[in-house]
Amino acid sequence: MRAVKAWTDANDARVSLDLRNWELEVRCRNRHFRFHPRFRAGLRVPARWPVVAPEGEYILKRSAGSFGGEIAGPYRADRPY
């Protein structure tokens, strides 16, 4: 959560976390985003990504739960990290 707070402070954003369902809501620059954790939605979470980079923008994180720590990115698929 420290990484999320640092980003919100730097970008003058507002963030709220709903502890009932772990949804994270972000409001910044007249935009509104809601993030839903995969494990709460009953979706399968891959043990790891394939060797190839995903299409579009992506982030890199530890293989174990990170809670915002050791996250790098976002990166674009057309640029190496």
Buried (B, 14 or more C-beta within 10 A) or exposed (E): EEEBEEBBEEEEBEBEEEEEEEBBEBBBEEEEEEEEEEEEEEEEEEEEEEEEBEEEEBEEBEEEEEEEEEBEEEBEEEEEE
